[in-house]
Amino acid sequence: MRENAREKIYFSTLGIPLIICMLAFFWIVYTLSTGATTLSWDLVTRSALQGGMFEMIIGTIYLLGGAAIIAGPIGVLAAVYLVEYAPNGRLTHIIDQAINNLAGVPSVVVGLFGFTFFARQIGLGISLLTGWLTLALMMLPIVIRGSEEAIKMIPPSFKEAALGLGATKWKSISSMTLSAAFPGIVTSVILGMARIAGETAAILFTSCVFITRGLPKSPLEPVMSLAYNLFIQITVVGERSQVIFGMALILFSIITSFALVAIILRTYYRRRQLWLR
Amino acid sequence: MQLVLFLCASFSIIALFLMLLFVVREGFFALSMFGADLFFGHVWDTNINRYGALPLLYGSLIIGAGALAIAIPLGVSTAIFIAEVLPFSVRDLVKSIIELLASIPSVIYGFIGLTFIVPAVAAIFGLNSGATALTASLVLSIMIIPTIVGMSGEIIASVPKEYKEASFGLGATKWQTIKNVVLPISKQGILASIMLGFGRAIGETVAVAMVAGNVARIANPPWNLLAPVATIPSIIALQMGEAAVGSLEYSALFGLGLILFIITFIINTLADMVTRSNLKGSMKG
């Protein structure tokens, strides 16, 4: 392979954008970390009514958890259908395209839909439940695509072994393929949660309010969340103090830890799956 | 069981269909009032109850174009660098960081843009307010680079090794191989990734609402990136809270939602077609 000096220069130039991206990332992390000085255990556990963040943090986790419980099973079953059952025809093609299109719908449009459909048409109101359903719509494509990949990685011999013993197709898939693909599936759900944890536009008019008295007592009550409160504090209240950095840092940490767990799990299992083959 | 699985899979179709149906239903009032003017009217003004989306469409497109102008060169060269130059041992790590960049929520991008980039733009160009189309383009470009890098990176990495080896065998250098073999094969995939990035830029709401200035007016001259602009999603997010349900404003906001839905639907469908033709093409070749 011939590589002259000029090419070395070309390739180094090509690397500059990557360095810019890396620098941008670390600069953002550094900037947010300056918010740590404003944080204390007391602030995090104190009620929002007394200037704390307790309900926002728990509210964010409530929203995430509920959306994952809805989108997780539906997404995984959809992925099983697409990988193991779907005939190679027109309808499958349309389903495939619909999933891509759903992933591309801007979150603010999903939010509009959540408001008119879940909150008003079905009558769930501005509530945690409306937020779960709206966020689940955004999570679904991520879970489907991730689970598809996880299921495709499992060698067919796994389920064939069960089929050979006389198990039904679904029994073989659920007991062999799905249990082998389980770590990959969990990863895709966690990744989906990371993607929607900071989602603001979709919950703006569907489930959040600026202040509540304590945590929601039922899924039909509105909820507070970090992303929503950040947005309102900055744009409506006009707050610019260091406390905002603290809130942003907590939101960032929640999301990044989800994303990191997912990425590490995925890298680990991809490598292990390669061994399986 | 197969039926249950099928229903889960067709959920996405149902969701898309319901979305379109309900957004159209709520937007119908404004549509019947303004007709095509709702889409192409020049004035968007709550005070006089006139709703024409052209200034917002302009804002979305100019910010999207600005973001692409920055993100395409940065994103594509990053993708090439990761796939072709970076040693295998650090590749996963770098890809993970790019992916983390994608998971930073838009409200944080908006906040950082507002705290640092808005004042910087104001200082550099001597403006009263740094909340301009340029600022929004800068913030958006960082947000869509991961989309472009992720997808074009996958496409570039999937170029069959034999093709590259054939090129090396003919005495081509690595640079020539990338330019004459790798890029031509993956150009459709790269195009699709750019389209998806554009779709994301057009739909981005919160970050843009925080840094673009939100003035629903077409700048003079229109290519002036240093004027404040409003975009379709940012206006929806900012006005939806105040609009009374059933009012003309409320309905007009759903009209905006419809425009956004249609634009992103077209972009995604085109990107899908481009990717598919790319797959077919490389199999034939």
Interface residues (C-beta under 8 A of the other chain):
Chain A: M1 R2 E3 N4 E7 Y10 F11 L14 G15 I16 P17 L18 I20 C21 M22 A24 F25 I28 T31 L32 P73 I74 G75 L77 A78 V80 Y81 L82 Y85 A86 I94 I95 Q97 A98 I99 N100 N101 L102 A103 G104 V105 P106 S107 V108 V109 V110 L112 F113 F115 T116 F117 R120 Q121 L137 L140 P141 I144 W170 A194 R195 A197 G198 E199 T200 A201 L204 F205 A227 L230 F231 I234 T235 R240 I244 A248 L251 F252 I255 T256 F258 A259 L260 I263 T267
Chain B: M1 Q2 V4 L5 F6 C8 A9 S10 F11 S12 I13 A15 L16 L18 M19 F22 V23 R25 E26 P73 L74 G75 S77 T78 I80 F81 I82 V85 L86 D92 V94 S96 I97 I98 E99 L100 L101 S103 I104 P105 S106 V107 I108 G110 F111 I112 L114 T115 F116 I142 I145 V149 F168 G171 T173 K174 W175 L196 G199 R200 I202 G203 E204 T205 V206 A209 M210 P233 I236 A237 L238 M240 G241 V245 L253 F254 G257 L260 F261 T264 F265 I267 N268 T269 A271 D272
